[in-house]
Amino acid sequence: MLRIENLHARVDDKPILKGIDLTIKPGEVHAIMGPNGSGKSTLSNVLAGRSGYEVTEGTVTYRGRNLLELPPEQRARDGVFLAFQYPVEIPGVSNIYLLKAAYNAMRRHRGLNEVDALDFLKLVKEKTKIVDLDEQFLYRGVNEGFSGGEKKRNEILQMAILEPTLCILDETDSGLDIDALKVVANGVNSLRSPDRAFILVTHYQRLLDYVKPDHVHVLAHGRIVRSGDAGLAHELEQKGYGWIEAAAAGG
Ligand SMILES: Nc1ncnc2c1ncn2[C@@H]1O[C@H](COP(=O)(O)OP(=O)(O)OP(=O)(O)O)[C@@H](O)[C@H]1O
């Protein structure tokens, strides 16, 4: 589904990603961990096509196409979804308006009819239950005045409605209380399917107690320096990152 080869990217002339290789198959969940500043968000943003990043080398192939040549909105319509580390507020645009516009844009792209307001309301009410968000959040400005946890739930609501193919969650678990963490994890688990893949950027093993990853990767200094199974996350929890960084530098 996704093949990243020798990906290099920089921000403001500063090299951040320095040769990422990663292959993700449909149905898989890959966790990406790593020290602060190692490039995890940069990788997520480059895949989603966020502006401000310059890819200087390497390729990204998504479902057989060169992902990097597509504008961000095209990537989104093709099923790439990024749940932001810091979800943005859009005052004056109601949550339900944005959700409906995005949902119908995705349907048009797939050659389907747009849904009307009533049918969409039915769908969205169904999905709010998955994330345990009160319906009043649908009528507020997007993320406007939402608490940190509510914003993260709202990201999962967007994901549940858009049903993307490649879901990238950038620290969606940070700042969540234990109940919200379970809600977010349930949202991810309810969307797991053989034709959908996840990249979970996280600092915490605890998310991975609820969402079992197929692969865990450690990103350090812009490279994946270690990959393993779920056991690697437990090892990191106990030992930190120093030993892997030292081994990578030595090798
Ligand atoms: N717009 C920018 N301008 C300058 N430097 C940037 C910019 N965006 C990212 N960087 C730098 O790129 C490096 C990688 O940042 P990134 O956010 O990808 O790391 P991260 O692994 O997600 O970190 P964290 O775990 O702290 O969220 C950092 O040193 C950061 O300061």
The ligand as an SDF file (V2000), in Angstrom:
LIG
                    3D

 31 33  0  0  0  0  0  0  0  0999 V2000
    9.0330   24.7590   10.5030 N   0  0  0  0  0  0  0  0  0  0  0  0
   10.1800   24.3780   11.0520 C   0  0  0  0  0  0  0  0  0  0  0  0
   11.2250   25.2170   11.1160 N   0  0  0  0  0  0  0  0  0  0  0  0
   12.4060   24.8580   11.6400 C   0  0  0  0  0  0  0  0  0  0  0  0
   12.6490   23.6290   12.1560 N   0  0  0  0  0  0  0  0  0  0  0  0
   11.6610   22.7530   12.1220 C   0  0  0  0  0  0  0  0  0  0  0  0
   10.3650   23.0700   11.5710 C   0  0  0  0  0  0  0  0  0  0  0  0
    9.5870   21.9700   11.6680 N   0  0  0  0  0  0  0  0  0  0  0  0
   10.3380   21.0130   12.2690 C   0  0  0  0  0  0  0  0  0  0  0  0
   11.5770   21.4860   12.5430 N   0  0  0  0  0  0  0  0  0  0  0  0
   12.6490   20.7730   13.2300 C   0  0  0  0  0  0  0  0  0  0  0  0
   12.7210   19.4700   12.7090 O   0  0  0  0  0  0  0  0  0  0  0  0
   13.1130   18.5550   13.7320 C   0  0  0  0  0  0  0  0  0  0  0  0
   12.1300   17.3870   13.7400 C   0  0  0  0  0  0  0  0  0  0  0  0
   10.8740   17.8490   14.1850 O   0  0  0  0  0  0  0  0  0  0  0  0
    9.6110   16.9020   14.2850 P   0  0  0  0  0  0  0  0  0  0  0  0
    8.4760   17.7390   14.7430 O   0  0  0  0  0  0  0  0  0  0  0  0
    9.4720   16.1600   13.0080 O   0  0  0  0  0  0  0  0  0  0  0  0
   10.0780   15.8850   15.4260 O   0  0  0  0  0  0  0  0  0  0  0  0
    9.2330   14.8260   16.2650 P   0  0  0  0  0  0  0  0  0  0  0  0
   10.0380   13.5500   16.2080 O   0  0  0  0  0  0  0  0  0  0  0  0
    7.8430   14.7620   15.7990 O   0  0  0  0  0  0  0  0  0  0  0  0
    9.3320   15.4440   17.7220 O   0  0  0  0  0  0  0  0  0  0  0  0
    8.3420   15.4260   19.0030 P   0  0  0  0  0  0  0  0  0  0  0  0
    8.4300   14.0190   19.5440 O   0  0  0  0  0  0  0  0  0  0  0  0
    8.9790   16.4080   19.9290 O   0  0  0  0  0  0  0  0  0  0  0  0
    6.9660   15.8140   18.5380 O   0  0  0  0  0  0  0  0  0  0  0  0
   13.1480   19.3520   15.0240 C   0  0  0  0  0  0  0  0  0  0  0  0
   14.4760   19.6630   15.3190 O   0  0  0  0  0  0  0  0  0  0  0  0
   12.3580   20.5970   14.6980 C   0  0  0  0  0  0  0  0  0  0  0  0
   12.7760   21.7150   15.4410 O   0  0  0  0  0  0  0  0  0  0  0  0
  1  2  1  0
  2  3  1  0
  2  7  2  0
  3  4  2  0
  4  5  1  0
  5  6  2  0
  6  7  1  0
  6 10  1  0
  7  8  1  0
  8  9  2  0
  9 10  1  0
 10 11  1  0
 11 12  1  0
 11 30  1  0
 12 13  1  0
 13 14  1  0
 13 28  1  0
 14 15  1  0
 15 16  1  0
 16 17  2  0
 16 18  1  0
 16 19  1  0
 19 20  1  0
 20 21  2  0
 20 22  1  0
 20 23  1  0
 23 24  1  0
 24 25  2  0
 24 26  1  0
 24 27  1  0
 28 29  1  0
 28 30  1  0
 30 31  1  0
M  END
$$$$
